[in-house]
Amino acid sequence: MYKIINLVPFEKKEKYYLDKLTDVSILIKTLERPEQLINQLYSIKKYKFNGPIIIADDSKIPYKEKILSIFPDLNITYINLPFDTGTAEGRNKMLELTHTTFFVLCDDDFIFEPRTRIPVMRKLLLENNLDILGGVFRQYNLKSRKDKLKFNFSKWLLKFNILLPATNIFEYHASFDLEGSVCRMKKAPYEPPFTLCDMTHNFFIAKTDKVKSFGGWNPILKGGEHQNFFIRAKLNDLKVATTRQCGVIHDKWSLTPVLFKELRDRSPKYKKLALLEFNIEHMENYKEVMKEDFFS
């Protein structure tokens, strides 16, 4: 269990404690990363969330019993799925069991902190009639010597169960146009407190009924499900935005198992399938806008 060092000024309790979120479920898809999931659940517990937590696990050997034994006081529904069911279908299975008005989507390597502020996200979503609102990641980008030194120092502190979160913000949001066989990406300059866009992070809050209305994720995808999901959302007129006011720590310290890496390496094949659903053959300006290759 990490002790998270608070690097932000003290704020009123209601801005980051989660005990009053009675209409929100947290959805976590996990695969071969029990250490990351345990760290995440400790952080959720720290901020007093007592609502439904739905976990879908398609690991070779699921770790349900271990998780439930460590967190008997959390309201966890744990789904064991056949090995390598996939991220998309795992999320769909969780969505089927979601009965709250809103849900928060998480990967298993996110860590909650005071700046996560889910109550603020919920408020922004409601007051601005949004359907999906994403946040940001805070992580080390490791591109500079200074960042590498900070990361290594942080990793050393983990020996004493102290997590020193990065202050670097990693954003992932953009708009896009669909024209025939082309998906053309466009930058969406940030304007506080949120910016309308077509695509945002895997960390987001959403209206449950809106996502259920178009079937959620394409169940065959084990890569590219993220882009596919937001194309589906756009085609179904969902209002999407992103905010810098809220976010999670991206766990870059815990070891990633070899099997997980091997399964992730198949992503380019599935990204082609993700586009095929819409007869898209080209992703234009993706690297320029998103700062990464689509098929990487």
C-alpha positions, 0 to 999 in steps of 0.5 A: 500500500502506498502512502500518497504524498499530497503535493497540492494545497489543502482544499475543502473536504467535499472537493475530493472525498468520495463518500457522498457519491451515491449515484456513481459506480467505478468500473475497472477492467484488469488483466494480469496486474494485481499489484496495480489493482491493489494500489488503485483500490487502496487509493479509492478506499483512502478517499472514502468511496463506498459506492459500487466498484465493478471489476472485470478480470480476464487474467489467466489466473484471476485474482478475485479471492485475493482482492476481496480478502484485502478489501472486504469493506469495499462494495466490490462486484468482481467478474471473472471472465475467460482468459483474454476476453478483451478490454472492450467486452470486459467493459461491456460486462461491467456496463451491464451490471451498472445501475447508477446514473453515472459511472467512472471508467478506470484502467487498473493502473490509475491511482486516486489522489486529492486532484482526482475530484470526482465530485467536481467532474460530476458537477461539471457534467451535470451543469453543462449537460455533458455526457462524458467528461475526461480528466488528465493523467499525472505521470513522468514522461522520462524524456529529460534527465531531470524527469528520469532522476525524479522518477528514479528517486520516486521509485526508491521512495516506494521501498518505504511505501511513499508515492511521490506523484508526478506533476506533469500533466499528460492530456489526450483529447482532440476533435475529429471529422469523419469524411467517407473513408477518412477520420481527420483529427483536429486539435481542440485547444484547452479552455478552462474549466473544460473543453469540448472535444470528440475524444478524451482519456480512459479516465472519465465520468459518463452518464450510464444510460447514454453509453448503454444507448449505443451498446458501449464498446465493440466486443471483438476489440482487444486494441483500438477500442478507445478510438472506436468507442469515441467514434461510436459516441460521436455518431450517437451525438454524445457531448464529450469534454475534457478538464484539467481540474481533475485527474489520476496518477498513472502508475508507472512504478509497478512492474508490468508482467511479460504476459500483459506486454505480449497481449498488448503487442497485438494492438495494431491488428485490432486497431485496423478492425476498430476502423473497419466498423466504420469503413475508415481506411485512413487516420489523418493528422493523428500523430500531429494531434495526439503526439503518438502513432495510431498503430504504435 
